[in-house]
Amino acid sequence: MAFSKAKGSVPVRTDADITSLTPYQQDAAAALRTKTIVWSIVHGEATSPRFQQGFYDAVETYVRSRDPRTFSATLTDALNQQPPAK
């Protein structure tokens, strides 16, 4: 709780007493406990390391080229290099 208060975050433990947090943090904690969690590509939860690197490469390519077709092609290549789903 001390960390959450200092950083403005919410505890992931469902047994934590959140009544001392700000109203926003209490709302965020309730949402964390009840809403669907969306995985993050950037943080690596939603993809394999191989695809994550391909995503980074595609973004870097777009930043350099500003060409959406090149971005799309690089991202498609990364997706095609994924191992088959089990």
C-alpha positions as CSV (number, residue, x, y, z in Angstrom):
1,M,0.0,0.0,0.0
2,A,2.9,2.4,0.7
3,F,4.2,1.9,-2.8
4,S,0.7,2.4,-4.3
5,K,0.1,5.6,-2.3
6,A,3.5,7.0,-3.3
7,K,3.3,6.1,-7.0
8,G,-0.4,6.5,-7.6
9,S,-0.8,2.9,-8.6
10,V,-3.1,0.2,-7.3
11,P,-2.2,-3.0,-5.5
12,V,-2.7,-6.2,-7.5
13,R,-3.6,-8.2,-4.4
14,T,-7.3,-8.5,-4.1
15,D,-7.2,-8.7,-0.3
16,A,-5.6,-5.3,0.1
17,D,-7.6,-2.7,1.9
18,I,-7.9,0.1,-0.6
19,T,-10.0,2.5,1.4
20,S,-7.0,4.8,2.2
21,L,-6.3,5.3,-1.5
22,T,-7.6,8.3,-3.6
23,P,-11.0,7.9,-5.2
24,Y,-9.3,7.5,-8.6
25,Q,-7.1,4.7,-7.3
26,Q,-10.0,3.0,-5.6
27,D,-11.9,3.1,-8.9
28,A,-8.8,1.8,-10.8
29,A,-8.4,-1.0,-8.2
30,A,-12.1,-2.0,-8.7
31,A,-11.6,-2.0,-12.5
32,L,-8.5,-4.1,-12.2
33,R,-10.4,-6.7,-10.1
34,T,-13.5,-6.8,-12.3
35,K,-12.7,-5.8,-15.9
36,T,-11.1,-7.7,-18.6
37,I,-7.3,-7.2,-18.6
38,V,-5.9,-6.4,-22.1
39,W,-2.4,-7.7,-22.7
40,S,0.3,-5.4,-23.9
41,I,2.5,-6.0,-27.0
42,V,5.0,-3.5,-25.7
43,H,5.4,-5.2,-22.3
44,G,5.6,-8.7,-23.9
45,E,2.5,-10.3,-22.4
46,A,0.5,-10.6,-25.6
47,T,3.2,-11.8,-28.0
48,S,6.2,-14.0,-28.3
49,P,9.7,-12.4,-28.1
50,R,10.1,-13.0,-31.8
51,F,6.9,-11.1,-32.7
52,Q,7.7,-8.4,-30.1
53,Q,11.0,-7.7,-31.8
54,G,9.3,-7.7,-35.2
55,F,6.8,-5.1,-33.8
56,Y,9.7,-2.9,-32.6
57,D,11.4,-3.3,-36.0
58,A,8.2,-2.3,-37.8
59,V,7.8,0.8,-35.6
60,E,11.5,1.7,-36.1
61,T,11.1,1.3,-39.9
62,Y,8.0,3.5,-39.9
63,V,9.7,6.2,-37.9
64,R,12.6,6.3,-40.4
65,S,10.5,5.9,-43.6
66,R,7.1,7.4,-42.7
67,D,5.8,4.8,-45.2
68,P,2.7,2.9,-43.9
69,R,3.2,0.2,-46.5
70,T,6.7,-0.5,-45.3
71,F,5.4,-0.6,-41.7
72,S,2.7,-3.0,-42.7
73,A,5.1,-5.3,-44.7
74,T,7.5,-5.4,-41.8
75,L,4.8,-6.2,-39.3
76,T,3.3,-8.8,-41.6
77,D,6.8,-10.4,-41.9
78,A,7.0,-10.6,-38.1
79,L,3.6,-12.2,-37.9
80,N,4.5,-14.7,-40.6
81,Q,7.6,-15.7,-38.6
82,Q,5.5,-16.7,-35.6
83,P,5.5,-20.3,-34.7
84,P,2.1,-22.0,-35.2
85,A,-0.3,-21.6,-32.3
86,K,-0.6,-24.7,-30.1
